[in-house]
Amino acid sequence: MDPIAEIILDEYRENLPRFRETEADVTGRLSKALSEMGLRVAAVEARIKTEASLRGKLLAKGGKYHSLTDITDILGIRVITFYIDDVDKVASAVDRLFTIDWENSVDKRKIHEIDSFGYLSLHYICSVPGFPYKFEIQMRTLLQHAWANLNHDTGYKSGVEIPRFYQRNMSRLAGMLELIDDEFSRIRAELAAYRRRIQALVASGNLDEVPLDGDSFRSFLQMEPFDILNRKIAAINQAEIEKVPLMDFLAVFKMLGCNTLGDVVSLIKKYSEAAYQIACYQISVTDLDILSSSIGPQNICIAAILASGGGRAGIRHMLDLLNGSSEGNDALAAVLLDQAKGLPFMNQ
């Protein structure tokens, strides 16, 4: 090895602690920025080139490097995203946080060869004040990352040339994975647009047009549709209402045949008085001063089940959906059925 290479290795050894400090600082700042953006990524990885790896690079590159500052990948950071359109969002965060050497940065996504999928990373050469060495940040999707690793293992580590038949099959797989990457991003964008449409319909009050699903029901609950009934029930004992998650009632309303939010509203209007009658029987002779916000929707569902002839089995099914299947649900269903017997709504 020539004397300059030995000097570079000495400089590497001397500055290794600084590289480690910079690694922690860069990954910490980047992870924090992505979190503040609300951007969930698969991983933020970092590695510092080992002395053996650096020695091999110096031997292979001959006299290309004159100083450690000429080598920009001693510290390497890789951000792996779930979606292809998040790569640019990560890039914008990197641009805000660090100084980019645009002349030496590479956007490999502009490569159009059929077998280039796993190498379509965005590579930024970066620097930070007070640290004289540049470092590399690679940004790619999870599928691109997986493909790059698989292709590297099958294509380069075997030590033999890959037959054209296998190269062709690998290229076909690369094309399929690229399509999958694009499709995931397209589906996410369409789902986001769907959620915005649903939220707009819920806000407009056109609930008969809104299909009952997780997104629409979540938006519906933000309108606190059971609040009036719950406050009426709480007034029986001058109790407080403790708010609890109500998303589990989605499955119950679907069990009751609701297909739209309009169907849920109709059920609320039809059985709110019966739900109040049940609550009066449940708590009027108690001293409960804190009630769960689930009492209103649960009693609405009980009333609807009993009115449709579902009986004890129907209430048990509701409890299984809300609480998970349990033998105790059958005993509780018997108690709830007994509480409702003889109430005015049962004779209508």
ROSEKOL-113802 format. One record per residue (C-alpha): residue number from 1; x, y, z. Coordinates in steps of 0.2 Angstrom, whole numbers, always signed. Layout:
% ROSEKOL-113802
[NUM; [X; Y; Z]]
...
***
This chain:
% ROSEKOL-113802
[1; [+0; +0; +0]]
[2; [+7; +17; -5]]
[3; [+12; +30; +9]]
[4; [-4; +41; +5]]
[5; [-15; +27; +8]]
[6; [-7; +24; +25]]
[7; [-9; +42; +30]]
[8; [-27; +41; +25]]
[9; [-29; +25; +36]]
[10; [-20; +34; +51]]
[11; [-32; +49; +49]]
[12; [-47; +37; +49]]
[13; [-41; +29; +65]]
[14; [-38; +46; +73]]
[15; [-55; +52; +68]]
[16; [-66; +37; +71]]
[17; [-73; +43; +88]]
[18; [-79; +59; +78]]
[19; [-87; +49; +65]]
[20; [-97; +39; +79]]
[21; [-102; +56; +87]]
[22; [-108; +62; +70]]
[23; [-117; +46; +66]]
[24; [-127; +48; +82]]
[25; [-130; +66; +79]]
[26; [-136; +64; +61]]
[27; [-147; +49; +64]]
[28; [-155; +57; +79]]
[29; [-159; +74; +70]]
[30; [-165; +65; +55]]
[31; [-177; +53; +65]]
[32; [-183; +68; +75]]
[33; [-187; +77; +59]]
[34; [-196; +63; +51]]
[35; [-207; +60; +67]]
[36; [-211; +79; +67]]
[37; [-217; +77; +49]]
[38; [-228; +63; +54]]
[39; [-218; +52; +41]]
[40; [-217; +34; +46]]
[41; [-202; +25; +38]]
[42; [-196; +7; +39]]
[43; [-179; +11; +46]]
[44; [-165; +23; +48]]
[45; [-149; +14; +47]]
[46; [-131; +19; +49]]
[47; [-114; +12; +47]]
[48; [-96; +17; +48]]
[49; [-85; +9; +35]]
[50; [-73; -3; +44]]
[51; [-54; -1; +43]]
[52; [-53; -17; +32]]
[53; [-66; -11; +20]]
[54; [-57; +6; +19]]
[55; [-41; -3; +16]]
[56; [-49; -13; +2]]
[57; [-56; +2; -6]]
[58; [-39; +11; -6]]
[59; [-31; -4; -13]]
[60; [-44; -5; -27]]
[61; [-44; +13; -32]]
[62; [-26; +16; -33]]
[63; [-21; +34; -32]]
[64; [-38; +42; -33]]
[65; [-39; +48; -15]]
[66; [-27; +60; -8]]
[67; [-35; +63; +9]]
[68; [-49; +56; +20]]
[69; [-59; +71; +15]]
[70; [-60; +64; -3]]
[71; [-69; +49; +3]]
[72; [-88; +53; +5]]
[73; [-95; +36; +12]]
[74; [-85; +33; +27]]
[75; [-101; +37; +36]]
[76; [-116; +30; +27]]
[77; [-135; +33; +32]]
[78; [-149; +24; +24]]
[79; [-167; +29; +26]]
[80; [-179; +15; +20]]
[81; [-197; +21; +16]]
[82; [-213; +11; +14]]
[83; [-219; +21; -1]]
[84; [-210; +27; -16]]
[85; [-217; +45; -15]]
[86; [-210; +46; +3]]
[87; [-193; +46; -4]]
[88; [-195; +64; -9]]
[89; [-202; +69; +8]]
[90; [-187; +61; +16]]
[91; [-176; +71; +4]]
[92; [-184; +87; +8]]
[93; [-180; +84; +27]]
[94; [-162; +80; +23]]
[95; [-161; +96; +12]]
[96; [-167; +106; +27]]
[97; [-155; +98; +40]]
[98; [-139; +96; +31]]
[99; [-128; +105; +17]]
[100; [-130; +95; +1]]
[101; [-116; +93; -11]]
[102; [-127; +93; -27]]
[103; [-113; +91; -39]]
[104; [-108; +74; -32]]
[105; [-126; +68; -26]]
[106; [-135; +56; -38]]
[107; [-153; +52; -41]]
[108; [-152; +35; -48]]
[109; [-171; +34; -50]]
[110; [-168; +42; -67]]
[111; [-160; +26; -73]]
[112; [-172; +17; -85]]
[113; [-164; +0; -87]]
[114; [-176; -15; -84]]
[115; [-164; -22; -71]]
[116; [-161; -6; -62]]
[117; [-175; -7; -49]]
[118; [-165; -11; -34]]
[119; [-153; +3; -37]]
[120; [-165; +17; -39]]
[121; [-160; +25; -23]]
[122; [-158; +44; -21]]
[123; [-140; +47; -15]]
[124; [-136; +64; -6]]
[125; [-118; +68; -1]]
[126; [-120; +79; +14]]
[127; [-110; +89; +27]]
[128; [-113; +97; +44]]
[129; [-104; +112; +52]]
[130; [-89; +108; +62]]
[131; [-86; +91; +54]]
[132; [-74; +91; +40]]
[133; [-79; +75; +32]]
[134; [-94; +72; +20]]
[135; [-106; +58; +23]]
[136; [-119; +49; +12]]
[137; [-137; +47; +14]]
[138; [-146; +35; +3]]
[139; [-165; +35; +2]]
[140; [-175; +20; -5]]
[141; [-191; +10; -3]]
[142; [-192; -6; +7]]
[143; [-195; -16; -9]]
[144; [-180; -8; -17]]
[145; [-169; -12; -2]]
[146; [-175; -30; -2]]
[147; [-172; -32; -20]]
[148; [-155; -24; -20]]
[149; [-149; -36; -6]]
[150; [-157; -51; -14]]
[151; [-149; -47; -31]]
[152; [-132; -43; -23]]
[153; [-132; -60; -15]]
[154; [-138; -70; -31]]
[155; [-129; -60; -44]]
[156; [-112; -55; -36]]
[157; [-107; -66; -22]]
[158; [-109; -83; -31]]
[159; [-92; -79; -40]]
[160; [-99; -85; -57]]
[161; [-107; -77; -71]]
[162; [-126; -78; -70]]
[163; [-134; -87; -85]]
[164; [-145; -76; -96]]
[165; [-160; -86; -92]]
[166; [-159; -82; -74]]
[167; [-154; -64; -78]]
[168; [-170; -63; -88]]
[169; [-181; -70; -73]]
[170; [-172; -58; -61]]
[171; [-176; -43; -73]]
[172; [-195; -49; -74]]
[173; [-196; -49; -55]]
[174; [-188; -32; -54]]
[175; [-201; -26; -66]]
[176; [-215; -34; -55]]
[177; [-208; -26; -39]]
[178; [-207; -9; -47]]
[179; [-226; -10; -52]]
[180; [-230; -16; -34]]
[181; [-220; -1; -27]]
[182; [-230; +11; -38]]
[183; [-247; +2; -34]]
[184; [-244; +4; -15]]
[185; [-242; +22; -17]]
[186; [-257; +24; -29]]
[187; [-268; +14; -17]]
[188; [-263; +25; -3]]
[189; [-266; +41; -12]]
[190; [-283; +34; -17]]
[191; [-288; +29; +1]]
[192; [-283; +47; +7]]
[193; [-294; +55; -6]]
[194; [-308; +43; -1]]
[195; [-306; +48; +17]]
[196; [-307; +66; +12]]
[197; [-323; +63; +2]]
[198; [-331; +53; +17]]
[199; [-326; +67; +29]]
[200; [-334; +80; +18]]
[201; [-350; +70; +16]]
[202; [-351; +67; +35]]
[203; [-348; +86; +38]]
[204; [-362; +90; +25]]
[205; [-374; +79; +34]]
[206; [-378; +68; +18]]
[207; [-376; +52; +29]]
[208; [-387; +41; +18]]
[209; [-374; +42; +5]]
[210; [-360; +37; +16]]
[211; [-356; +18; +17]]
[212; [-353; +12; +34]]
[213; [-335; +7; +36]]
[214; [-320; +11; +48]]
[215; [-316; +28; +41]]
[216; [-334; +34; +40]]
[217; [-338; +28; +57]]
[218; [-323; +36; +65]]
[219; [-328; +53; +57]]
[220; [-346; +50; +63]]
[221; [-340; +47; +81]]
[222; [-331; +64; +80]]
[223; [-349; +72; +79]]
[224; [-353; +64; +96]]
[225; [-369; +56; +90]]
[226; [-373; +48; +107]]
[227; [-369; +63; +117]]
[228; [-387; +69; +119]]
[229; [-393; +52; +125]]
[230; [-378; +49; +136]]
[231; [-382; +66; +145]]
[232; [-400; +62; +147]]
[233; [-395; +45; +155]]
[234; [-382; +53; +166]]
[235; [-395; +65; +173]]
[236; [-404; +51; +181]]
[237; [-391; +50; +195]]
[238; [-382; +67; +191]]
[239; [-367; +56; +185]]
[240; [-352; +61; +175]]
[241; [-348; +53; +158]]
[242; [-332; +45; +156]]
[243; [-327; +44; +137]]
[244; [-321; +28; +131]]
[245; [-317; +22; +113]]
[246; [-333; +17; +103]]
[247; [-325; +10; +87]]
[248; [-330; -8; +92]]
[249; [-348; -3; +90]]
[250; [-345; -3; +71]]
[251; [-346; -22; +70]]
[252; [-362; -22; +81]]
[253; [-371; -9; +69]]
[254; [-366; -20; +54]]
[255; [-373; -35; +63]]
[256; [-389; -25; +65]]
[257; [-390; -23; +46]]
[258; [-383; -5; +45]]
[259; [-375; -2; +28]]
[260; [-373; +17; +29]]
[261; [-371; +31; +42]]
[262; [-389; +36; +38]]
[263; [-395; +18; +44]]
[264; [-385; +21; +60]]
[265; [-394; +38; +63]]
[266; [-411; +30; +59]]
[267; [-407; +17; +73]]
[268; [-402; +30; +85]]
[269; [-418; +40; +82]]
[270; [-429; +24; +83]]
[271; [-422; +17; +99]]
[272; [-415; +31; +109]]
[273; [-431; +32; +120]]
[274; [-430; +13; +123]]
[275; [-411; +14; +127]]
[276; [-416; +28; +140]]
[277; [-429; +16; +148]]
[278; [-417; +2; +149]]
[279; [-404; +14; +158]]
[280; [-417; +20; +170]]
[281; [-420; +2; +176]]
[282; [-401; -1; +176]]
[283; [-396; +14; +187]]
[284; [-410; +22; +195]]
[285; [-409; +12; +211]]
[286; [-390; +13; +211]]
[287; [-378; +27; +217]]
[288; [-367; +27; +202]]
[289; [-359; +44; +199]]
[290; [-348; +39; +184]]
[291; [-355; +31; +168]]
[292; [-346; +25; +153]]
[293; [-350; +34; +136]]
[294; [-354; +17; +129]]
[295; [-370; +16; +139]]
[296; [-380; +25; +126]]
[297; [-374; +15; +110]]
[298; [-375; -1; +120]]
[299; [-393; +1; +126]]
[300; [-398; +7; +108]]
[301; [-391; -9; +101]]
[302; [-399; -20; +115]]
[303; [-416; -12; +111]]
[304; [-414; -15; +92]]
[305; [-409; -33; +95]]
[306; [-424; -36; +107]]
[307; [-436; -27; +95]]
[308; [-430; -38; +81]]
[309; [-432; -54; +91]]
[310; [-414; -57; +94]]
[311; [-416; -61; +112]]
[312; [-403; -67; +124]]
[313; [-393; -75; +109]]
[314; [-392; -58; +100]]
[315; [-386; -49; +116]]
[316; [-373; -62; +118]]
[317; [-367; -60; +100]]
[318; [-366; -41; +103]]
[319; [-356; -43; +119]]
[320; [-344; -55; +110]]
[321; [-341; -42; +97]]
[322; [-338; -28; +110]]
[323; [-328; -38; +123]]
[324; [-322; -54; +114]]
[325; [-330; -71; +115]]
[326; [-332; -76; +133]]
[327; [-344; -88; +143]]
[328; [-347; -73; +155]]
[329; [-355; -64; +141]]
[330; [-369; -77; +141]]
[331; [-373; -73; +160]]
[332; [-372; -54; +157]]
[333; [-384; -56; +142]]
[334; [-396; -65; +153]]
[335; [-395; -50; +165]]
[336; [-397; -37; +152]]
[337; [-412; -47; +145]]
[338; [-420; -47; +162]]
[339; [-418; -29; +164]]
[340; [-427; -25; +148]]
[341; [-442; -37; +151]]
[342; [-458; -27; +154]]
[343; [-451; -11; +149]]
[344; [-464; +0; +138]]
[345; [-454; -2; +122]]
[346; [-455; -21; +123]]
[347; [-474; -20; +122]]
[348; [-475; -8; +107]]
***
